[in-house]
């Protein structure tokens, strides 16, 4: 009896242990019924064995019969073990069905989210609906506020789509492939590393993988093409995140909805590289947090990138590269980042994670390949895995506060006096490394162990104590003293299909402008002012009628932004005469592989010029002294 009692206790203990934390609330009832039924059956079996044993013991007359009873007891106990096994199998089957139900519930929730987005989009309105309802220019009297507010895009050819072969795969066009091969074989690894002040990785170093991450929305396919062609087969993982809301919190129609043709083409077409070299993952940010301001919302969306990197197997030895999709490293620099011994990427067991970042110096192209700003950009950003949340060692490290509490994120109308909860969303405060890499609380400095980073931090926190990574010695590269501009990366800013999409961006984007729908371009943002001045060939200053020179800052709202006025496309045979591979413009320097297509360079510049001229006819311009009187009044 004692043996059977112990078996029963052990069985019940195993049942409780196997089912304690793995069952969801809605399956507890089902598991309870099955469990009690199985226990009841086991009890009956044990009782039967006990009664049978007593009867047989009374009738036994020989030692041989007692041995027979022992054998039958063992068989009965084997039956008990068999029933316990059946119970575990049933439990595993129930858990499998529960997981299937959870997956179905997730898909149903996603479908509901998509339906809600469509409903909300009707409430908030969108630029496409405004265009469809707007009257043509001829139907509206000239020089009226209504005329200024009507958003009508000029008719332009669509951008080059991402073309796939009959098997649904992207194949790099031959002229781009030839340029990739030229860059890949241009020099040995020692010379390539030396360009950026580094040396090759030691022979025994762990292989470094590059995990790229970006948010996506309405980007021009040309931007994807330019990025993919430059980095083809050099990323190990590409993590792309799309959100169901704009930075202002309004619902939007997602471009890459789960299971859609666009989503499948993005992830399975081998756009960024062959399947054996590069894996593309598309994920979504669908949280309903109306109280998140624009930039804090962007911060939370980017955190999804870190989570995706971890799911895809990122380790302490790998490197995360964060950027917008229109920001990408040059092919030459990306090869160096994979194979050269940069101090920030050296794996140590106990890194302080104070300045783990490398930021790339980027050439800034404003809307066209021929409009280049004089100031370099400071993205993309790279960081080693050992300083990322969920990968690095958090022992002894502080968790930095954020700017938004959960209560405020859920209810934007919450009064400040009631907002007393911990701040867990958004950016770090300024005193936690946001403005300067030395700016941390004293107790953190004393400990020598700084916080781990997420993808939002990578973009917004200083994290570097040196210059942006660029060629070490630019002067010999300036082509015998002539003007040139070089970078380790490229930024194709405001590369939109049409002005309508561009203005819509500034109505919904983080740096939004409430009058972006009708103000002259240069008064929406200084970046658009650069674009308009460049394609109109207006330069960075003008001579007024009284003889004084007017600087950009005297006429434009916001800080002055200058561009290279001397950047012109050179004749086709200039490369041969000059003996240089990339000398296609009067402004020297390195350029994206995508711009080696001269036909595209000319087409894109003329397209933007035509769009700007049509927009100025509609909404006016603000560049010269007399243009000040063309500014429309606020409706």
VOGU-3710 file (C-alpha; in Angstrom, 3 decimals, decimal comma):
1> xxxxxxxxxx> 0,000/0,000/0,000  2,894/2,335/0,779  4,388/1,860/-2,674  1,124/2,652/-4,411  0,601/5,667/-2,193  4,011/6,997/-3,141  3,262/6,429/-6,817  0,017/8,335/-6,491  1,714/11,252/-4,700  4,524/11,324/-7,260
11> xxxxxxxxxx> 2,005/11,251/-10,101  -0,016/14,113/-8,657  3,213/16,097/-8,055  4,290/15,576/-11,670  0,885/16,637/-12,941  0,967/19,813/-10,883  4,546/20,592/-11,933  3,919/19,972/-15,634  0,823/22,103/-15,757  1,554/24,933/-13,345
21> xxxxxxxxxx> 2,907/27,787/-15,445  2,386/26,598/-19,000  -1,426/26,723/-19,094  -3,296/29,810/-20,159  -6,284/30,940/-18,080  -8,842/29,886/-20,636  -7,512/26,267/-20,735  -7,368/25,720/-16,944  -10,898/24,269/-16,874  -10,153/21,774/-19,639
31> xxxxxxxxxx> -6,896/20,693/-18,021  -8,584/20,344/-14,613  -11,268/18,028/-15,998  -8,738/15,874/-17,833  -6,445/15,825/-14,819  -9,116/14,750/-12,316  -10,399/12,112/-14,726  -6,958/10,654/-15,129  -6,371/10,687/-11,359  -9,683/8,919/-10,874
41> xxxxxxxxxx> -8,698/6,190/-13,327  -5,294/5,814/-11,698  -6,985/5,549/-8,285  -9,271/2,789/-9,536  -6,286/0,920/-10,920  -4,382/1,261/-7,669  -7,414/0,109/-5,653  -7,878/-2,904/-7,890  -4,243/-3,860/-7,506  -4,471/-3,586/-3,715
51> xxxxxxxxxx> -7,637/-5,748/-3,461  -6,242/-8,343/-5,816  -3,037/-8,528/-3,815  -4,912/-9,157/-0,541  -7,026/-11,977/-1,987  -4,061/-13,648/-3,576  -2,013/-13,441/-0,368  -4,800/-15,255/1,557  -4,897/-18,084/-0,976  -1,174/-18,442/-1,530
61> xxxxxxxxxx> 0,279/-21,761/-0,295  3,658/-21,664/-1,916  6,563/-19,328/-2,483  6,131/-19,717/-6,217  2,624/-18,210/-6,046  3,998/-15,251/-4,053  6,529/-14,617/-6,825  3,655/-14,702/-9,314  1,825/-12,033/-7,312  4,948/-9,855/-7,285
71> xxxxxxxxxx> 5,097/-10,124/-11,070  1,474/-9,081/-11,390  2,081/-6,102/-9,071  4,936/-4,976/-11,302  2,675/-5,242/-14,342  0,034/-3,149/-12,602  2,587/-0,470/-11,753  3,672/-0,521/-15,408  0,058/0,188/-16,340  0,119/3,197/-14,026
81> xxxxxxxxxx> 3,263/4,531/-15,706  1,566/4,012/-19,081  -1,440/6,079/-17,963  0,838/8,858/-16,710  2,541/8,884/-20,111  -0,846/9,115/-21,827  -1,714/12,028/-19,559  1,442/13,896/-20,515  0,778/13,249/-24,203  -2,742/14,634/-23,827
91> xxxxxxxxxx> -1,379/17,691/-22,049  1,149/18,338/-24,840  -1,612/18,049/-27,427  -3,699/20,576/-25,513  -0,745/22,980/-25,335  -0,196/22,642/-29,068  -3,832/23,474/-29,744  -3,582/26,407/-27,350  -0,612/27,797/-29,286  -2,561/27,450/-32,521
101> xxxxxxxxxx> -5,449/29,381/-30,979  -3,077/32,121/-29,796  -1,638/32,469/-33,299  -5,138/32,675/-34,765  -6,082/35,265/-32,164  -3,003/37,317/-33,115  -3,978/37,261/-36,791  -7,576/38,218/-35,959  -6,327/41,124/-33,862  -4,127/42,253/-36,750
111> xxxxxxxxxx> -7,092/42,176/-39,125  -9,118/44,257/-36,672  -6,239/46,748/-36,424  -6,179/47,087/-40,204  -9,916/47,706/-40,292  -9,621/50,326/-37,557  -6,835/52,027/-39,499  -9,096/52,394/-42,503  -11,871/53,841/-40,357  -9,527/56,262/-38,607
121> xxxxxxxxxx> -7,987/57,278/-41,907  -11,414/58,450/-43,054  -11,748/60,476/-39,860  -8,392/62,177/-40,120  -8,372/62,542/-43,898  -5,371/62,207/-46,193  -3,630/63,998/-48,970  -4,911/61,635/-51,648  -8,503/62,366/-50,696  -7,741/66,083/-50,728
131> xxxxxxxxxx> -6,355/65,792/-54,233  -9,349/63,863/-55,483  -11,776/66,427/-54,084  -9,795/69,498/-55,077  -10,766/71,604/-58,036  -8,330/72,220/-60,836  -6,334/75,438/-61,018  -8,506/76,817/-63,779  -11,636/76,501/-61,643  -10,272/78,702/-58,835
141> xxxxxxxxxx> -9,726/82,475/-59,138  -6,065/83,455/-59,140  -4,355/84,867/-56,029  -6,983/83,614/-53,580  -6,464/81,690/-50,385  -8,472/78,809/-51,822  -6,067/78,667/-54,736  -3,121/78,556/-52,351  -4,597/75,679/-50,384  -5,608/73,438/-53,275
151> xxxxxxxxxx> -3,015/70,671/-53,494  -2,674/69,445/-57,063  0,396/67,476/-58,083  1,885/67,901/-61,539  1,655/64,931/-63,860  4,981/63,106/-63,767  6,195/59,689/-64,892  6,264/57,088/-62,151  9,675/56,192/-60,674  11,446/53,064/-61,799
161> xxxxxxxxxx> 9,881/50,106/-60,029  11,831/47,244/-58,490  11,732/44,749/-61,359  11,862/41,016/-60,627  12,589/38,071/-62,894  10,120/35,289/-63,721  11,012/33,566/-60,450  10,168/36,673/-58,419  13,786/37,519/-57,638  15,691/40,767/-57,974
171> xxxxxxxxxx> 18,734/40,591/-60,224  21,305/43,402/-60,065  21,494/45,082/-63,507  24,834/44,435/-65,265  26,149/48,032/-65,154  25,536/48,197/-61,391  27,026/44,732/-60,898  30,184/45,855/-62,704  30,536/48,828/-60,342  30,001/46,568/-57,306
181> xxxxxxxxxx> 32,743/44,253/-58,530  35,081/47,212/-59,160  34,662/48,468/-55,590  34,963/44,985/-54,073  38,288/44,315/-55,835  39,687/47,854/-55,852  42,251/47,227/-53,076  43,379/44,713/-50,501  41,870/44,742/-47,037  44,844/46,465/-45,409
191> xxxxxxxxxx> 44,614/49,430/-47,770  40,847/49,591/-47,389  41,049/49,636/-43,602  43,817/52,247/-43,668  41,470/54,634/-45,501  39,381/54,800/-42,314  42,242/54,777/-39,810  41,982/51,076/-39,011  43,689/47,743/-39,720  42,402/44,255/-40,607
201> xxxxxxxxxx> 40,805/42,083/-37,942  43,142/39,537/-36,321  43,053/36,102/-37,919  41,533/34,541/-34,775  38,785/37,170/-34,369  35,151/36,063/-34,296  33,383/36,695/-37,584  31,422/39,952/-37,390  27,889/40,083/-38,764  26,008/43,271/-39,668
211> xxxxxxxxxx> 22,341/43,591/-38,618  20,633/46,500/-40,394  17,414/48,080/-39,079  15,062/50,799/-40,340  11,506/52,090/-40,145  9,579/52,037/-43,437  6,444/53,806/-44,671  5,835/55,417/-48,102  9,399/55,457/-49,452  10,083/55,919/-53,151
221> xxxxxxxxxx> 11,126/52,535/-54,667  14,171/54,320/-56,076  15,449/54,780/-52,522  15,144/51,049/-51,841  16,973/50,337/-55,096  19,805/52,759/-54,343  20,232/51,336/-50,825  20,021/47,702/-51,898  22,421/48,038/-54,827  25,017/49,781/-52,644
231> xxxxxxxxxx> 24,872/47,183/-49,857  23,987/44,061/-51,841  25,071/40,844/-50,048  26,849/42,784/-47,263  24,078/42,829/-44,620  23,446/39,556/-42,773  20,001/40,572/-41,502  17,715/43,404/-42,608  14,973/44,285/-40,082  12,254/46,603/-41,425
241> xxxxxxxxxx> 9,467/47,909/-39,162  6,217/49,500/-40,347  3,811/51,293/-38,009  0,035/51,587/-38,163  0,231/55,265/-37,130  2,091/58,365/-38,272  4,470/60,182/-35,942  1,559/62,466/-35,035  -0,520/59,470/-33,935  -2,990/59,463/-36,835
251> xxxxxxxxxx> -3,815/56,119/-38,382  -2,349/55,364/-41,796  -2,836/52,748/-44,492  0,152/50,458/-44,230  2,213/49,947/-47,381  3,442/46,462/-46,478  0,441/44,828/-44,838  1,066/41,295/-43,498  0,833/38,736/-46,272  0,455/41,376/-48,998
261> xxxxxxxxxx> 2,246/41,176/-52,337  4,412/44,170/-51,445  5,411/42,615/-48,137  6,317/39,278/-49,722  8,314/40,972/-52,492  10,261/42,943/-49,914  11,145/39,899/-47,823  11,546/37,176/-50,474  12,726/38,881/-53,672  16,424/38,908/-52,651
271> xxxxxxxxxx> 16,462/42,685/-53,072  19,212/43,184/-50,457  21,114/40,022/-51,313  20,809/36,342/-52,081  19,029/34,169/-49,523  22,257/32,501/-48,441  23,813/35,893/-47,607  21,029/38,236/-46,443  17,778/37,601/-44,572  15,059/40,293/-44,738
281> xxxxxxxxxx> 12,490/40,437/-41,910  9,400/42,669/-41,924  7,658/43,370/-38,602  5,079/45,841/-37,304  4,450/48,347/-34,505  0,697/48,338/-33,789  0,448/49,777/-30,283  -2,380/52,154/-29,467  -0,656/54,824/-27,354  -2,300/58,158/-28,277
291> xxxxxxxxxx> -0,347/60,088/-25,643  3,063/59,562/-27,247  4,364/62,783/-28,871  5,877/62,553/-32,340  9,552/61,923/-31,585  8,798/59,705/-28,577  6,511/57,662/-30,838  9,370/57,272/-33,309  11,598/56,176/-30,430  9,165/53,423/-29,438
301> xxxxxxxxxx> 8,803/52,257/-33,030  12,568/51,906/-33,344  12,740/49,756/-30,207  10,990/47,099/-32,267  14,149/46,876/-34,382  16,219/45,747/-31,380  13,640/43,079/-30,579  13,769/41,819/-34,160  17,573/41,669/-34,146  17,445/39,508/-31,005
311> xxxxxxxxxx> 14,863/37,167/-32,574  17,156/36,770/-35,571  20,028/35,572/-33,405  22,174/38,657/-32,863  25,055/38,022/-30,448  27,587/40,073/-28,496  30,051/39,765/-31,373  27,709/41,226/-34,020  27,099/44,864/-34,958  23,797/46,718/-35,329
321> xxxxxxxxxx> 23,524/49,375/-38,042  20,568/51,725/-37,573  19,390/54,215/-40,188  16,428/55,427/-42,171  16,048/53,586/-45,449  17,292/56,688/-47,335  20,551/56,609/-45,310  23,057/53,907/-46,192  26,822/53,285/-45,965  28,978/53,358/-49,064
331> xxxxxxxxxx> 29,922/49,916/-50,298  33,586/50,640/-49,636  32,920/51,699/-46,028  30,574/48,779/-45,342  33,222/46,271/-46,412  35,637/48,000/-44,030  33,098/47,916/-41,189  32,790/44,163/-41,616  36,482/43,330/-41,856  38,481/46,044/-40,046
341> xxxxxxxxxx> 39,483/46,244/-36,392  37,568/49,288/-35,113  38,090/49,736/-31,338  34,379/50,309/-30,677  33,550/46,840/-32,009  36,195/44,870/-30,111  34,453/42,402/-27,868  35,335/42,676/-24,180  33,743/40,779/-21,320  32,887/43,884/-19,294
351> xxxxxxxxxx> 32,391/46,916/-21,612  31,422/50,237/-20,024  29,075/51,083/-22,985  29,678/54,824/-22,555  30,748/55,563/-26,139  30,102/52,356/-28,109  28,852/54,015/-31,302  30,350/54,779/-34,689  28,532/57,433/-36,716  29,169/57,699/-40,440
361> xxxxxxxxxx> 29,804/60,966/-42,253  27,178/61,098/-45,017  26,981/63,086/-48,230  23,582/64,838/-48,200  21,663/64,839/-51,490  18,531/67,000/-51,354  15,877/65,486/-53,672  18,246/65,086/-56,677  21,767/63,708/-57,289  22,994/67,188/-58,278
371> xxxxxxxxxx> 21,813/69,093/-55,179  24,393/68,448/-52,456  24,484/70,271/-49,129  27,800/71,651/-47,935  27,370/70,115/-44,499  27,791/66,392/-43,883  25,114/64,311/-42,160  25,798/62,215/-39,013  23,868/58,992/-39,691  23,827/55,936/-40,042
381> xxxxxxxxxx> 24,872/54,771/-36,553  26,529/51,481/-35,583  26,840/49,764/-32,194  28,261/46,410/-30,986  25,880/43,730/-29,717  27,505/43,575/-26,277  26,025/47,037/-25,472  22,451/46,310/-26,626  19,482/45,607/-24,367  18,623/41,919/-24,350
391> xxxxxxxxxx> 22,128/40,922/-25,497  24,676/42,654/-23,263  25,154/41,908/-19,564  22,812/44,160/-17,505  24,440/43,316/-14,145  25,168/46,474/-12,171  23,916/48,768/-14,932  21,240/51,423/-14,286  18,016/51,505/-16,279  17,689/55,091/-17,574
401> xxxxxxxxxx> 14,407/56,934/-17,054  12,354/58,002/-20,052  10,056/60,946/-20,749  6,527/59,465/-20,838  4,652/57,351/-18,296  2,265/54,551/-19,234  -0,701/56,541/-17,913  0,224/59,549/-20,049  0,858/57,385/-23,099  -2,646/55,955/-22,786
411> xxxxxxxxxx> -4,342/59,268/-21,943  -2,827/62,445/-23,422  -5,282/64,593/-21,419  -3,956/63,335/-18,071  -3,153/66,371/-15,834  0,479/66,757/-14,814  -0,345/66,466/-11,092  -1,853/63,024/-11,718  1,000/61,827/-13,899  3,070/60,327/-11,087
421> xxxxxxxxxx> 3,939/56,920/-12,548  7,406/55,861/-13,698  8,537/57,175/-17,084  8,996/54,124/-19,288  8,334/55,375/-22,845  10,153/57,723/-25,190  13,653/59,148/-25,110  16,158/59,368/-22,311  16,374/62,754/-20,546  19,224/65,092/-21,488
431> xxxxxxxxxx> 21,236/64,182/-18,380  21,381/60,540/-19,485  23,688/60,971/-22,481  21,269/62,599/-24,896  23,125/65,864/-25,507  26,695/64,824/-24,767  28,449/61,537/-24,119  29,795/62,823/-20,764  26,361/63,869/-19,508  25,351/61,217/-16,947
441> xxxxxxxxxx> 24,413/61,282/-13,245  27,429/61,197/-10,949  26,569/57,832/-9,408  26,576/56,285/-12,900  29,975/57,812/-13,654  31,311/56,500/-10,339  30,141/52,966/-11,103  31,768/52,937/-14,541  28,908/50,828/-15,915  26,567/52,739/-18,209
451> xxxxxxxxxx> 23,113/51,713/-19,479  22,579/49,257/-22,285  21,105/50,679/-25,483  18,028/50,020/-27,617  17,543/51,006/-31,253  15,847/54,258/-30,261  18,874/55,224/-28,165  21,218/54,438/-31,042  19,608/57,219/-33,062  19,197/59,884/-30,370
461> xxxxxxxxxx> 21,941/59,392/-27,739  25,399/60,861/-28,345  27,465/57,737/-27,709  30,633/58,736/-29,557  33,597/60,794/-28,426  35,160/61,282/-31,848  34,395/62,577/-35,313  32,060/60,956/-37,790  33,814/58,121/-39,603  35,151/59,274/-42,967
471> xxxxxxxxxx> 38,247/58,959/-45,120  41,282/59,742/-42,965  43,120/61,931/-45,434  40,665/63,792/-47,632  43,072/66,337/-49,118  44,843/63,964/-51,572  41,358/62,838/-52,613  40,288/66,360/-53,514  41,619/65,863/-57,007  44,572/68,266/-57,029
481> xxxxxxxxxx> 42,924/71,024/-55,026  39,570/71,215/-56,808  36,375/71,160/-54,776  35,240/67,700/-53,708  32,977/66,162/-51,127  33,432/62,678/-49,678  31,585/60,500/-47,207  31,392/57,013/-45,717  27,636/57,031/-46,345  24,891/58,715/-48,362
491> xxxxxxxxxx> 21,620/60,430/-47,478  18,986/60,668/-50,236  16,776/63,188/-48,466  13,219/64,013/-49,599  13,383/61,550/-52,504  9,628/61,571/-53,048  7,651/60,661/-56,147  5,781/63,987/-56,253  5,294/67,222/-54,319  1,954/66,038/-52,969
501> xxxxxxxxxx> 3,657/63,172/-51,128  6,399/65,537/-50,010  3,968/68,061/-48,520  2,009/65,231/-46,912  5,209/64,111/-45,192  5,559/67,475/-43,480  1,944/67,297/-42,314  2,488/63,956/-40,564  6,252/63,680/-39,992  8,073/64,194/-36,686
511> xxxxxxxxxx> 9,301/67,663/-37,762  5,886/68,561/-39,048  4,608/71,970/-40,166  0,933/72,849/-39,667  0,881/74,923/-42,884  2,832/72,473/-45,042  -0,164/72,013/-47,322  -0,100/75,536/-48,753  2,965/77,563/-47,723  5,805/78,170/-50,237
521> xxxxxxxxxx> 8,328/75,356/-50,043  11,140/77,448/-48,581  8,885/78,507/-45,702  7,943/74,951/-44,770  11,531/73,921/-43,988  15,010/75,057/-44,942  15,655/71,668/-46,593  12,902/72,347/-49,112  14,355/75,809/-49,608  17,682/74,228/-50,582
531> xxxxxxxxxx> 15,905/71,936/-53,039  13,987/74,793/-54,663  17,022/77,095/-54,899  19,208/74,343/-56,344  16,893/73,208/-59,149  16,163/76,863/-59,993  19,933/77,553/-60,038  19,459/80,505/-57,662  22,550/79,957/-55,528  23,020/80,851/-51,861
541> xxxxxxxxxx> 22,780/84,647/-52,107  21,282/87,432/-54,242  22,151/91,007/-55,063  19,303/93,348/-54,133  18,390/96,414/-56,207  20,154/98,711/-53,726  23,420/96,777/-54,222  23,434/94,883/-50,918  23,988/91,126/-50,852  21,150/89,149/-49,296
551> xxxxxxxxxx> 22,118/85,924/-47,548  19,811/82,941/-47,320  19,225/83,531/-43,620  17,838/86,995/-44,387  15,072/85,555/-46,522  14,306/82,079/-45,196  12,664/80,975/-41,993  14,984/78,857/-39,897  18,753/78,367/-40,109  20,511/78,878/-43,407
561> xxxxxxxxxx> 21,502/75,756/-45,329  23,996/76,106/-48,160  24,549/73,821/-51,126  27,354/73,344/-53,634  26,564/75,694/-56,511  29,277/74,260/-58,778  27,940/70,685/-59,073  27,249/69,948/-62,737  27,194/66,734/-64,723  30,335/66,278/-66,823
571> xxxxxxxxxx> 30,368/65,042/-70,449  30,231/61,288/-70,926  33,866/61,005/-72,113  35,246/63,054/-69,198  36,066/59,910/-67,241  38,367/58,730/-70,012  40,055/62,111/-70,405  40,580/62,490/-66,658  41,460/58,870/-66,047  39,130/58,540/-63,071
581> xxxxxxxxxx> 36,342/56,036/-62,526  33,780/58,262/-60,807  34,453/61,753/-62,170  30,962/62,333/-63,520  30,379/65,731/-61,844  32,277/68,983/-61,534  32,069/68,458/-57,766  34,412/65,556/-57,093  34,068/62,880/-54,456  32,419/59,496/-54,061
591> xxxxxxxxxx> 28,800/58,874/-55,071  26,294/55,996/-54,738  26,514/53,199/-57,289  22,931/54,009/-58,275  24,072/57,406/-59,566  26,461/55,785/-62,049  23,399/55,660/-64,300  23,769/59,099/-65,931  20,341/58,870/-67,560  18,760/58,529/-64,146
601> xxxxxxxxxx> 20,742/61,481/-62,743  19,493/63,772/-65,499  15,931/62,458/-65,323  15,650/62,829/-61,564  17,023/66,380/-61,518  14,737/67,549/-64,317  11,754/65,815/-62,728  12,258/67,624/-59,418  12,805/70,914/-61,249  9,497/70,550/-63,126
611> xxxxxxxxxx> 7,684/69,660/-59,895  9,110/72,666/-58,044  8,219/75,088/-60,858  4,642/73,782/-60,979  4,392/74,043/-57,204  5,652/77,649/-57,210  3,037/78,590/-59,801  0,445/77,229/-57,407  1,723/78,331/-54,005  4,251/81,075/-54,698
621> xxxxxxxxxx> 7,928/81,318/-53,827  10,051/83,137/-51,254  13,638/83,707/-52,328  14,322/87,267/-53,462  13,446/90,596/-51,880  10,277/91,090/-53,917  9,193/87,503/-53,276  8,375/88,526/-49,703  5,168/90,116/-50,965  3,954/86,859/-52,533
631> xxxxx> 3,530/85,031/-49,233  -0,147/84,055/-48,938  -2,009/85,022/-45,819  -3,104/82,314/-43,446  -6,617/81,183/-44,478
//
